[in-house]
């Protein structure tokens, strides 16, 4: 069985408890995990999740700059 693990943060546009630049955005880090009788394996474990690594990966593949 493959499960998707999706922790995330979502900020409403009118949420005064967060800085204005973060209002109205959502951030989610998603992993796909294979679960078997003998254990589990994170299928997306080699995909970068740190902001700088994601930006470098995307800009390399799409030839854009952040």
CHARMM-style PDB file with segment names, atoms N, HN, CA, C and O in Angstrom:
ATOM      1  N   UNK     1       0.846  -1.162   0.000  1.00  0.00      PROA
ATOM      2  CA  UNK     1       0.000   0.000   0.000  1.00  0.00      PROA
ATOM      3  C   UNK     1       0.899   1.235   0.000  1.00  0.00      PROA
ATOM      4  O   UNK     1       1.935   1.259   0.665  1.00  0.00      PROA
ATOM      5  N   UNK     2       0.497   2.252  -0.747  1.00  0.00      PROA
ATOM      6  HN  UNK     2      -0.344   2.233  -1.287  1.00  0.00      PROA
ATOM      7  CA  UNK     2       1.229   3.512  -0.768  1.00  0.00      PROA
ATOM      8  C   UNK     2       0.357   4.574  -0.107  1.00  0.00      PROA
ATOM      9  O   UNK     2      -0.807   4.748  -0.469  1.00  0.00      PROA
ATOM     10  N   UNK     3       0.921   5.268   0.848  1.00  0.00      PROA
ATOM     11  HN  UNK     3       1.866   5.126   1.142  1.00  0.00      PROA
ATOM     12  CA  UNK     3       0.229   6.342   1.552  1.00  0.00      PROA
ATOM     13  C   UNK     3       0.903   7.672   1.247  1.00  0.00      PROA
ATOM     14  O   UNK     3       2.117   7.734   1.052  1.00  0.00      PROA
ATOM     15  N   UNK     4       0.123   8.709   1.210  1.00  0.00      PROA
ATOM     16  HN  UNK     4      -0.863   8.658   1.368  1.00  0.00      PROA
ATOM     17  CA  UNK     4       0.668  10.053   1.054  1.00  0.00      PROA
ATOM     18  C   UNK     4       0.585  10.757   2.401  1.00  0.00      PROA
ATOM     19  O   UNK     4      -0.481  10.829   3.014  1.00  0.00      PROA
ATOM     20  N   UNK     5       1.717  11.273   2.852  1.00  0.00      PROA
ATOM     21  HN  UNK     5       2.583  11.215   2.355  1.00  0.00      PROA
ATOM     22  CA  UNK     5       1.800  12.009   4.111  1.00  0.00      PROA
ATOM     23  C   UNK     5       1.911  13.481   3.743  1.00  0.00      PROA
ATOM     24  O   UNK     5       2.851  13.874   3.052  1.00  0.00      PROA
ATOM     25  N   UNK     6       0.958  14.308   4.200  1.00  0.00      PROA
ATOM     26  HN  UNK     6       0.195  13.989   4.762  1.00  0.00      PROA
ATOM     27  CA  UNK     6       0.882  15.696   3.736  1.00  0.00      PROA
ATOM     28  C   UNK     6       0.767  16.707   4.876  1.00  0.00      PROA
ATOM     29  O   UNK     6      -0.282  17.333   5.026  1.00  0.00      PROA
ATOM     30  N   UNK     7       1.815  16.884   5.683  1.00  0.00      PROA
ATOM     31  HN  UNK     7       2.667  16.375   5.561  1.00  0.00      PROA
ATOM     32  CA  UNK     7       1.713  17.947   6.684  1.00  0.00      PROA
ATOM     33  C   UNK     7       1.732  19.310   5.995  1.00  0.00      PROA
ATOM     34  O   UNK     7       2.443  19.494   5.006  1.00  0.00      PROA
ATOM     35  N   UNK     8       0.975  20.242   6.497  1.00  0.00      PROA
ATOM     36  HN  UNK     8       0.398  20.092   7.300  1.00  0.00      PROA
ATOM     37  CA  UNK     8       0.939  21.559   5.860  1.00  0.00      PROA
ATOM     38  C   UNK     8       0.500  22.659   6.790  1.00  0.00      PROA
ATOM     39  O   UNK     8      -0.100  22.420   7.838  1.00  0.00      PROA
ATOM     40  N   UNK     9       0.813  23.866   6.383  1.00  0.00      PROA
ATOM     41  HN  UNK     9       1.301  24.060   5.532  1.00  0.00      PROA
ATOM     42  CA  UNK     9       0.386  25.086   7.078  1.00  0.00      PROA
ATOM     43  C   UNK     9      -0.335  25.960   6.077  1.00  0.00      PROA
ATOM     44  O   UNK     9       0.147  26.178   4.966  1.00  0.00      PROA
ATOM     45  N   UNK    10      -1.494  26.459   6.474  1.00  0.00      PROA
ATOM     46  HN  UNK    10      -1.886  26.282   7.376  1.00  0.00      PROA
ATOM     47  CA  UNK    10      -2.280  27.332   5.605  1.00  0.00      PROA
ATOM     48  C   UNK    10      -2.699  28.552   6.401  1.00  0.00      PROA
ATOM     49  O   UNK    10      -3.278  28.419   7.480  1.00  0.00      PROA
ATOM     50  N   UNK    11      -2.413  29.745   5.883  1.00  0.00      PROA
ATOM     51  HN  UNK    11      -1.942  29.853   5.007  1.00  0.00      PROA
ATOM     52  CA  UNK    11      -2.714  30.985   6.587  1.00  0.00      PROA
ATOM     53  C   UNK    11      -3.805  31.754   5.847  1.00  0.00      PROA
ATOM     54  O   UNK    11      -3.701  31.996   4.644  1.00  0.00      PROA
ATOM     55  N   UNK    12      -4.833  32.129   6.564  1.00  0.00      PROA
ATOM     56  HN  UNK    12      -4.918  31.933   7.541  1.00  0.00      PROA
ATOM     57  CA  UNK    12      -5.924  32.914   5.993  1.00  0.00      PROA
ATOM     58  C   UNK    12      -5.443  34.333   5.697  1.00  0.00      PROA
ATOM     59  O   UNK    12      -4.513  34.820   6.339  1.00  0.00      PROA
ATOM     60  N   UNK    13      -6.056  34.980   4.750  1.00  0.00      PROA
ATOM     61  HN  UNK    13      -6.812  34.584   4.227  1.00  0.00      PROA
ATOM     62  CA  UNK    13      -5.666  36.342   4.367  1.00  0.00      PROA
ATOM     63  C   UNK    13      -5.934  37.348   5.480  1.00  0.00      PROA
ATOM     64  O   UNK    13      -5.310  38.408   5.516  1.00  0.00      PROA
ATOM     65  N   UNK    14      -6.847  37.033   6.380  1.00  0.00      PROA
ATOM     66  HN  UNK    14      -7.354  36.171   6.350  1.00  0.00      PROA
ATOM     67  CA  UNK    14      -7.183  37.963   7.462  1.00  0.00      PROA
ATOM     68  C   UNK    14      -6.635  37.522   8.822  1.00  0.00      PROA
ATOM     69  O   UNK    14      -7.083  38.017   9.856  1.00  0.00      PROA
ATOM     70  N   UNK    15      -5.671  36.597   8.830  1.00  0.00      PROA
ATOM     71  HN  UNK    15      -5.307  36.194   7.990  1.00  0.00      PROA
ATOM     72  CA  UNK    15      -5.092  36.094  10.080  1.00  0.00      PROA
ATOM     73  C   UNK    15      -4.050  37.077  10.607  1.00  0.00      PROA
ATOM     74  O   UNK    15      -2.940  37.153  10.081  1.00  0.00      PROA
ATOM     75  N   UNK    16      -4.406  37.818  11.633  1.00  0.00      PROA
ATOM     76  HN  UNK    16      -5.308  37.756  12.061  1.00  0.00      PROA
ATOM     77  CA  UNK    16      -3.513  38.837  12.184  1.00  0.00      PROA
ATOM     78  C   UNK    16      -2.437  38.255  13.093  1.00  0.00      PROA
ATOM     79  O   UNK    16      -1.594  38.998  13.597  1.00  0.00      PROA
ATOM     80  N   UNK    17      -2.446  36.938  13.314  1.00  0.00      PROA
ATOM     81  HN  UNK    17      -3.131  36.335  12.905  1.00  0.00      PROA
ATOM     82  CA  UNK    17      -1.427  36.311  14.168  1.00  0.00      PROA
ATOM     83  C   UNK    17      -0.155  35.962  13.405  1.00  0.00      PROA
ATOM     84  O   UNK    17       0.824  35.526  14.011  1.00  0.00      PROA
ATOM     85  N   UNK    18      -0.151  36.144  12.092  1.00  0.00      PROA
ATOM     86  HN  UNK    18      -0.946  36.497  11.599  1.00  0.00      PROA
ATOM     87  CA  UNK    18       1.041  35.866  11.289  1.00  0.00      PROA
ATOM     88  C   UNK    18       1.460  37.150  10.563  1.00  0.00      PROA
ATOM     89  O   UNK    18       0.621  38.016  10.312  1.00  0.00      PROA
ATOM     90  N   UNK    19       2.734  37.279  10.227  1.00  0.00      PROA
ATOM     91  HN  UNK    19       3.415  36.575  10.431  1.00  0.00      PROA
ATOM     92  CA  UNK    19       3.192  38.470   9.507  1.00  0.00      PROA
ATOM     93  C   UNK    19       2.444  38.635   8.176  1.00  0.00      PROA
ATOM     94  O   UNK    19       2.082  37.641   7.547  1.00  0.00      PROA
ATOM     95  N   UNK    20       2.212  39.869   7.749  1.00  0.00      PROA
ATOM     96  HN  UNK    20       2.506  40.676   8.260  1.00  0.00      PROA
ATOM     97  CA  UNK    20       1.459  40.128   6.514  1.00  0.00      PROA
ATOM     98  C   UNK    20       1.972  39.367   5.288  1.00  0.00      PROA
ATOM     99  O   UNK    20       1.173  38.938   4.455  1.00  0.00      PROA
ATOM    100  N   UNK    21       3.296  39.194   5.166  1.00  0.00      PROA
ATOM    101  HN  UNK    21       3.945  39.543   5.843  1.00  0.00      PROA
ATOM    102  CA  UNK    21       3.830  38.532   3.966  1.00  0.00      PROA
ATOM    103  C   UNK    21       3.451  37.056   3.878  1.00  0.00      PROA
ATOM    104  O   UNK    21       3.549  36.461   2.805  1.00  0.00      PROA
ATOM    105  N   UNK    22       3.016  36.450   4.996  1.00  0.00      PROA
ATOM    106  HN  UNK    22       2.936  36.933   5.868  1.00  0.00      PROA
ATOM    107  CA  UNK    22       2.635  35.037   4.990  1.00  0.00      PROA
ATOM    108  C   UNK    22       1.120  34.828   4.912  1.00  0.00      PROA
ATOM    109  O   UNK    22       0.663  33.691   4.795  1.00  0.00      PROA
ATOM    110  N   UNK    23       0.353  35.889   4.973  1.00  0.00      PROA
ATOM    111  HN  UNK    23       0.724  36.812   5.068  1.00  0.00      PROA
ATOM    112  CA  UNK    23      -1.106  35.751   4.948  1.00  0.00      PROA
ATOM    113  C   UNK    23      -1.582  35.332   3.561  1.00  0.00      PROA
ATOM    114  O   UNK    23      -1.130  35.860   2.544  1.00  0.00      PROA
ATOM    115  N   UNK    24      -2.491  34.384   3.544  1.00  0.00      PROA
ATOM    116  HN  UNK    24      -2.857  33.955   4.369  1.00  0.00      PROA
ATOM    117  CA  UNK    24      -3.071  33.928   2.284  1.00  0.00      PROA
ATOM    118  C   UNK    24      -2.252  32.883   1.551  1.00  0.00      PROA
ATOM    119  O   UNK    24      -2.541  32.581   0.393  1.00  0.00      PROA
ATOM    120  N   UNK    25      -1.230  32.318   2.199  1.00  0.00      PROA
ATOM    121  HN  UNK    25      -0.995  32.563   3.139  1.00  0.00      PROA
ATOM    122  CA  UNK    25      -0.429  31.297   1.526  1.00  0.00      PROA
ATOM    123  C   UNK    25      -0.583  29.955   2.237  1.00  0.00      PROA
ATOM    124  O   UNK    25      -1.057  29.883   3.371  1.00  0.00      PROA
ATOM    125  N   UNK    26      -0.181  28.922   1.559  1.00  0.00      PROA
ATOM    126  HN  UNK    26       0.204  28.980   0.638  1.00  0.00      PROA
ATOM    127  CA  UNK    26      -0.139  27.587   2.136  1.00  0.00      PROA
ATOM    128  C   UNK    26       1.163  26.916   1.769  1.00  0.00      PROA
ATOM    129  O   UNK    26       1.698  27.129   0.681  1.00  0.00      PROA
ATOM    130  N   UNK    27       1.670  26.106   2.675  1.00  0.00      PROA
ATOM    131  HN  UNK    27       1.235  25.933   3.559  1.00  0.00      PROA
ATOM    132  CA  UNK    27       2.905  25.361   2.441  1.00  0.00      PROA
ATOM    133  C   UNK    27       2.644  23.918   2.833  1.00  0.00      PROA
ATOM    134  O   UNK    27       2.161  23.641   3.931  1.00  0.00      PROA
ATOM    135  N   UNK    28       2.964  23.007   1.938  1.00  0.00      PROA
ATOM    136  HN  UNK    28       3.357  23.232   1.046  1.00  0.00      PROA
ATOM    137  CA  UNK    28       2.765  21.593   2.231  1.00  0.00      PROA
ATOM    138  C   UNK    28       3.981  20.826   1.739  1.00  0.00      PROA
ATOM    139  O   UNK    28       4.456  21.043   0.625  1.00  0.00      PROA
ATOM    140  N   UNK    29       4.472  19.941   2.568  1.00  0.00      PROA
ATOM    141  HN  UNK    29       4.085  19.765   3.473  1.00  0.00      PROA
ATOM    142  CA  UNK    29       5.546  19.025   2.175  1.00  0.00      PROA
ATOM    143  C   UNK    29       4.913  17.641   2.110  1.00  0.00      PROA
ATOM    144  O   UNK    29       4.347  17.163   3.093  1.00  0.00      PROA
ATOM    145  N   UNK    30       5.010  17.011   0.964  1.00  0.00      PROA
ATOM    146  HN  UNK    30       5.470  17.400   0.166  1.00  0.00      PROA
ATOM    147  CA  UNK    30       4.314  15.751   0.735  1.00  0.00      PROA
ATOM    148  C   UNK    30       5.311  14.633   0.495  1.00  0.00      PROA
ATOM    149  O   UNK    30       6.276  14.795  -0.251  1.00  0.00      PROA
ATOM    150  N   UNK    31       5.071  13.503   1.131  1.00  0.00      PROA
ATOM    151  HN  UNK    31       4.287  13.371   1.738  1.00  0.00      PROA
ATOM    152  CA  UNK    31       5.870  12.308   0.898  1.00  0.00      PROA
ATOM    153  C   UNK    31       4.947  11.158   0.531  1.00  0.00      PROA
ATOM    154  O   UNK    31       3.824  11.069   1.028  1.00  0.00      PROA
ATOM    155  N   UNK    32       5.423  10.283  -0.337  1.00  0.00      PROA
ATOM    156  HN  UNK    32       6.335  10.356  -0.740  1.00  0.00      PROA
ATOM    157  CA  UNK    32       4.717   9.049  -0.673  1.00  0.00      PROA
ATOM    158  C   UNK    32       5.491   7.900  -0.052  1.00  0.00      PROA
ATOM    159  O   UNK    32       6.682   7.727  -0.308  1.00  0.00      PROA
ATOM    160  N   UNK    33       4.799   7.114   0.771  1.00  0.00      PROA
ATOM    161  HN  UNK    33       3.831   7.255   0.979  1.00  0.00      PROA
ATOM    162  CA  UNK    33       5.457   6.063   1.543  1.00  0.00      PROA
ATOM    163  C   UNK    33       4.859   4.709   1.172  1.00  0.00      PROA
ATOM    164  O   UNK    33       3.646   4.512   1.241  1.00  0.00      PROA
ATOM    165  N   UNK    34       5.728   3.782   0.779  1.00  0.00      PROA
ATOM    166  HN  UNK    34       6.713   3.942   0.723  1.00  0.00      PROA
ATOM    167  CA  UNK    34       5.322   2.414   0.472  1.00  0.00      PROA
ATOM    168  C   UNK    34       5.374   1.608   1.764  1.00  0.00      PROA
ATOM    169  O   UNK    34       6.413   1.541   2.420  1.00  0.00      PROA
ATOM    170  N   UNK    35       4.242   0.991   2.128  1.00  0.00      PROA
ATOM    171  HN  UNK    35       3.398   1.045   1.595  1.00  0.00      PROA
ATOM    172  CA  UNK    35       4.164   0.181   3.344  1.00  0.00      PROA
ATOM    173  C   UNK    35       3.959  -1.274   2.933  1.00  0.00      PROA
ATOM    174  O   UNK    35       3.024  -1.603   2.204  1.00  0.00      PROA
ATOM    175  N   UNK    36       4.862  -2.148   3.421  1.00  0.00      PROA
ATOM    176  HN  UNK    36       5.622  -1.881   4.014  1.00  0.00      PROA
ATOM    177  CA  UNK    36       4.772  -3.580   3.129  1.00  0.00      PROA
ATOM    178  C   UNK    36       4.791  -4.359   4.444  1.00  0.00      PROA
ATOM    179  O   UNK    36       4.911  -3.770   5.518  1.00  0.00      PROA
ATOM    180  N   UNK    37       4.672  -5.669   4.356  1.00  0.00      PROA
ATOM    181  HN  UNK    37       4.574  -6.148   3.483  1.00  0.00      PROA
ATOM    182  CA  UNK    37       4.736  -6.512   5.559  1.00  0.00      PROA
ATOM    183  C   UNK    37       6.079  -6.389   6.264  1.00  0.00      PROA
ATOM    184  O   UNK    37       6.164  -6.565   7.479  1.00  0.00      PROA
ATOM    185  N   UNK    38       7.131  -6.087   5.505  1.00  0.00      PROA
ATOM    186  HN  UNK    38       7.062  -5.944   4.517  1.00  0.00      PROA
ATOM    187  CA  UNK    38       8.473  -6.048   6.086  1.00  0.00      PROA
ATOM    188  C   UNK    38       8.936  -4.645   6.489  1.00  0.00      PROA
ATOM    189  O   UNK    38      10.043  -4.491   7.005  1.00  0.00      PROA
ATOM    190  N   UNK    39       8.114  -3.630   6.264  1.00  0.00      PROA
ATOM    191  HN  UNK    39       7.215  -3.755   5.845  1.00  0.00      PROA
ATOM    192  CA  UNK    39       8.515  -2.277   6.656  1.00  0.00      PROA
ATOM    193  C   UNK    39       7.961  -1.221   5.725  1.00  0.00      PROA
ATOM    194  O   UNK    39       6.954  -1.433   5.051  1.00  0.00      PROA
ATOM    195  N   UNK    40       8.630  -0.081   5.695  1.00  0.00      PROA
ATOM    196  HN  UNK    40       9.449   0.091   6.243  1.00  0.00      PROA
ATOM    197  CA  UNK    40       8.174   1.003   4.820  1.00  0.00      PROA
ATOM    198  C   UNK    40       9.365   1.660   4.132  1.00  0.00      PROA
ATOM    199  O   UNK    40      10.506   1.559   4.582  1.00  0.00      PROA
ATOM    200  N   UNK    41       9.061   2.336   3.025  1.00  0.00      PROA
ATOM    201  HN  UNK    41       8.134   2.418   2.660  1.00  0.00      PROA
ATOM    202  CA  UNK    41      10.084   2.999   2.229  1.00  0.00      PROA
ATOM    203  C   UNK    41       9.517   4.330   1.746  1.00  0.00      PROA
ATOM    204  O   UNK    41       8.462   4.367   1.113  1.00  0.00      PROA
ATOM    205  N   UNK    42      10.210   5.407   2.043  1.00  0.00      PROA
ATOM    206  HN  UNK    42      11.068   5.376   2.557  1.00  0.00      PROA
ATOM    207  CA  UNK    42       9.790   6.732   1.590  1.00  0.00      PROA
ATOM    208  C   UNK    42      10.177   6.870   0.117  1.00  0.00      PROA
ATOM    209  O   UNK    42      11.347   7.076  -0.204  1.00  0.00      PROA
ATOM    210  N   UNK    43       9.196   6.757  -0.772  1.00  0.00      PROA
ATOM    211  HN  UNK    43       8.245   6.590  -0.511  1.00  0.00      PROA
ATOM    212  CA  UNK    43       9.455   6.792  -2.210  1.00  0.00      PROA
ATOM    213  C   UNK    43       9.919   8.160  -2.698  1.00  0.00      PROA
ATOM    214  O   UNK    43      10.582   8.259  -3.731  1.00  0.00      PROA
ATOM    215  N   UNK    44       9.580   9.198  -1.974  1.00  0.00      PROA
ATOM    216  HN  UNK    44       9.042   9.118  -1.135  1.00  0.00      PROA
ATOM    217  CA  UNK    44       9.972  10.554  -2.377  1.00  0.00      PROA
ATOM    218  C   UNK    44      11.103  11.097  -1.507  1.00  0.00      PROA
ATOM    219  O   UNK    44      11.332  12.306  -1.466  1.00  0.00      PROA
ATOM    220  N   UNK    45      11.799  10.219  -0.823  1.00  0.00      PROA
ATOM    221  HN  UNK    45      11.614   9.237  -0.856  1.00  0.00      PROA
ATOM    222  CA  UNK    45      12.857  10.628   0.097  1.00  0.00      PROA
ATOM    223  C   UNK    45      14.032  11.355  -0.541  1.00  0.00      PROA
ATOM    224  O   UNK    45      14.718  12.126   0.129  1.00  0.00      PROA
ATOM    225  N   UNK    46      14.272  11.120  -1.825  1.00  0.00      PROA
ATOM    226  HN  UNK    46      13.714  10.493  -2.369  1.00  0.00      PROA
ATOM    227  CA  UNK    46      15.398  11.778  -2.499  1.00  0.00      PROA
ATOM    228  C   UNK    46      15.030  13.130  -3.113  1.00  0.00      PROA
ATOM    229  O   UNK    46      15.890  13.827  -3.651  1.00  0.00      PROA
ATOM    230  N   UNK    47      13.759  13.493  -3.029  1.00  0.00      PROA
ATOM    231  HN  UNK    47      13.060  12.927  -2.592  1.00  0.00      PROA
ATOM    232  CA  UNK    47      13.332  14.788  -3.567  1.00  0.00      PROA
ATOM    233  C   UNK    47      13.623  15.863  -2.525  1.00  0.00      PROA
ATOM    234  O   UNK    47      13.278  15.681  -1.358  1.00  0.00      PROA
ATOM    235  N   UNK    48      14.247  16.978  -2.909  1.00  0.00      PROA
ATOM    236  HN  UNK    48      14.527  17.125  -3.858  1.00  0.00      PROA
ATOM    237  CA  UNK    48      14.597  18.006  -1.927  1.00  0.00      PROA
ATOM    238  C   UNK    48      13.367  18.627  -1.269  1.00  0.00      PROA
ATOM    239  O   UNK    48      12.315  18.756  -1.895  1.00  0.00      PROA
ATOM    240  N   UNK    49      13.512  19.011   0.004  1.00  0.00      PROA
ATOM    241  HN  UNK    49      14.367  18.907   0.513  1.00  0.00      PROA
ATOM    242  CA  UNK    49      12.411  19.675   0.713  1.00  0.00      PROA
ATOM    243  C   UNK    49      12.830  20.994   1.346  1.00  0.00      PROA
ATOM    244  O   UNK    49      11.969  21.782   1.738  1.00  0.00      PROA
ATOM    245  N   UNK    50      14.114  21.254   1.457  1.00  0.00      PROA
ATOM    246  HN  UNK    50      14.814  20.614   1.139  1.00  0.00      PROA
ATOM    247  CA  UNK    50      14.585  22.555   1.952  1.00  0.00      PROA
ATOM    248  C   UNK    50      14.382  23.594   0.853  1.00  0.00      PROA
ATOM    249  O   UNK    50      14.583  23.299  -0.325  1.00  0.00      PROA
ATOM    250  N   UNK    51      13.988  24.803   1.234  1.00  0.00      PROA
ATOM    251  HN  UNK    51      13.825  25.042   2.191  1.00  0.00      PROA
ATOM    252  CA  UNK    51      13.639  25.840   0.251  1.00  0.00      PROA
ATOM    253  C   UNK    51      14.741  26.070  -0.788  1.00  0.00      PROA
ATOM    254  O   UNK    51      14.461  26.093  -1.987  1.00  0.00      PROA
ATOM    255  N   UNK    52      15.970  26.238  -0.349  1.00  0.00      PROA
ATOM    256  HN  UNK    52      16.197  26.220   0.625  1.00  0.00      PROA
ATOM    257  CA  UNK    52      17.067  26.522  -1.276  1.00  0.00      PROA
ATOM    258  C   UNK    52      17.295  25.349  -2.237  1.00  0.00      PROA
ATOM    259  O   UNK    52      17.566  25.552  -3.421  1.00  0.00      PROA
ATOM    260  N   UNK    53      17.184  24.134  -1.721  1.00  0.00      PROA
ATOM    261  HN  UNK    53      16.964  23.969  -0.759  1.00  0.00      PROA
ATOM    262  CA  UNK    53      17.387  22.952  -2.563  1.00  0.00      PROA
ATOM    263  C   UNK    53      16.260  22.805  -3.586  1.00  0.00      PROA
ATOM    264  O   UNK    53      16.510  22.433  -4.732  1.00  0.00      PROA
ATOM    265  N   UNK    54      15.020  23.096  -3.178  1.00  0.00      PROA
ATOM    266  HN  UNK    54      14.817  23.398  -2.247  1.00  0.00      PROA
ATOM    267  CA  UNK    54      13.890  23.036  -4.110  1.00  0.00      PROA
ATOM    268  C   UNK    54      14.062  24.084  -5.204  1.00  0.00      PROA
ATOM    269  O   UNK    54      13.873  23.783  -6.383  1.00  0.00      PROA
ATOM    270  N   UNK    55      14.419  25.310  -4.829  1.00  0.00      PROA
ATOM    271  HN  UNK    55      14.572  25.555  -3.871  1.00  0.00      PROA
ATOM    272  CA  UNK    55      14.611  26.375  -5.810  1.00  0.00      PROA
ATOM    273  C   UNK    55      15.724  26.031  -6.787  1.00  0.00      PROA
ATOM    274  O   UNK    55      15.591  26.281  -7.984  1.00  0.00      PROA
ATOM    275  N   UNK    56      16.824  25.458  -6.293  1.00  0.00      PROA
ATOM    276  HN  UNK    56      16.932  25.255  -5.320  1.00  0.00      PROA
ATOM    277  CA  UNK    56      17.933  25.073  -7.172  1.00  0.00      PROA
ATOM    278  C   UNK    56      17.492  23.967  -8.128  1.00  0.00      PROA
ATOM    279  O   UNK    56      17.835  23.990  -9.310  1.00  0.00      PROA
ATOM    280  N   UNK    57      16.737  23.008  -7.620  1.00  0.00      PROA
ATOM    281  HN  UNK    57      16.458  22.990  -6.660  1.00  0.00      PROA
ATOM    282  CA  UNK    57      16.264  21.890  -8.437  1.00  0.00      PROA
ATOM    283  C   UNK    57      15.308  22.370  -9.528  1.00  0.00      PROA
ATOM    284  O   UNK    57      15.439  21.980 -10.688  1.00  0.00      PROA
ATOM    285  N   UNK    58      14.353  23.212  -9.156  1.00  0.00      PROA
ATOM    286  HN  UNK    58      14.247  23.529  -8.213  1.00  0.00      PROA
ATOM    287  CA  UNK    58      13.380  23.719 -10.124  1.00  0.00      PROA
ATOM    288  C   UNK    58      14.058  24.639 -11.146  1.00  0.00      PROA
ATOM    289  O   UNK    58      13.800  24.526 -12.344  1.00  0.00      PROA
ATOM    290  N   UNK    59      14.915  25.539 -10.683  1.00  0.00      PROA
ATOM    291  HN  UNK    59      15.125  25.630  -9.709  1.00  0.00      PROA
ATOM    292  CA  UNK    59      15.553  26.478 -11.611  1.00  0.00      PROA
ATOM    293  C   UNK    59      16.483  25.748 -12.582  1.00  0.00      PROA
ATOM    294  O   UNK    59      16.629  26.163 -13.732  1.00  0.00      PROA
ATOM    295  N   UNK    60      17.106  24.675 -12.127  1.00  0.00      PROA
ATOM    296  HN  UNK    60      16.988  24.338 -11.193  1.00  0.00      PROA
ATOM    297  CA  UNK    60      17.982  23.891 -13.014  1.00  0.00      PROA
ATOM    298  C   UNK    60      17.157  23.223 -14.112  1.00  0.00      PROA
ATOM    299  O   UNK    60      17.543  23.241 -15.281  1.00  0.00      PROA
ATOM    300  N   UNK    61      16.024  22.635 -13.736  1.00  0.00      PROA
ATOM    301  HN  UNK    61      15.710  22.621 -12.787  1.00  0.00      PROA
ATOM    302  CA  UNK    61      15.200  21.905 -14.702  1.00  0.00      PROA
ATOM    303  C   UNK    61      14.410  22.834 -15.615  1.00  0.00      PROA
ATOM    304  O   UNK    61      14.175  22.501 -16.777  1.00  0.00      PROA
ATOM    305  N   UNK    62      13.995  23.998 -15.108  1.00  0.00      PROA
ATOM    306  HN  UNK    62      14.186  24.269 -14.165  1.00  0.00      PROA
ATOM    307  CA  UNK    62      13.178  24.911 -15.905  1.00  0.00      PROA
ATOM    308  C   UNK    62      13.952  26.112 -16.430  1.00  0.00      PROA
ATOM    309  O   UNK    62      13.406  26.935 -17.165  1.00  0.00      PROA
ATOM    310  N   UNK    63      15.223  26.213 -16.053  1.00  0.00      PROA
ATOM    311  HN  UNK    63      15.667  25.545 -15.456  1.00  0.00      PROA
ATOM    312  CA  UNK    63      16.079  27.316 -16.472  1.00  0.00      PROA
ATOM    313  C   UNK    63      15.480  28.676 -16.085  1.00  0.00      PROA
ATOM    314  O   UNK    63      15.400  29.587 -16.908  1.00  0.00      PROA
ATOM    315  N   UNK    64      15.059  28.793 -14.812  1.00  0.00      PROA
ATOM    316  HN  UNK    64      15.124  28.052 -14.143  1.00  0.00      PROA
ATOM    317  CA  UNK    64      14.550  30.073 -14.285  1.00  0.00      PROA
ATOM    318  C   UNK    64      15.348  30.448 -13.052  1.00  0.00      PROA
ATOM    319  O   UNK    64      16.019  29.605 -12.456  1.00  0.00      PROA
ATOM    320  N   UNK    65      15.275  31.699 -12.675  1.00  0.00      PROA
ATOM    321  HN  UNK    65      14.730  32.383 -13.159  1.00  0.00      PROA
ATOM    322  CA  UNK    65      15.950  32.175 -11.480  1.00  0.00      PROA
ATOM    323  C   UNK    65      14.934  32.630 -10.461  1.00  0.00      PROA
ATOM    324  O   UNK    65      13.902  33.197 -10.821  1.00  0.00      PROA
ATOM    325  N   UNK    66      15.217  32.384  -9.163  1.00  0.00      PROA
ATOM    326  HN  UNK    66      16.055  31.923  -8.870  1.00  0.00      PROA
ATOM    327  CA  UNK    66      14.366  32.847  -8.077  1.00  0.00      PROA
ATOM    328  C   UNK    66      14.977  34.049  -7.422  1.00  0.00      PROA
ATOM    329  OT1 UNK    66      14.408  34.594  -6.476  1.00  0.00      PROA
TER     330      UNK     66
END
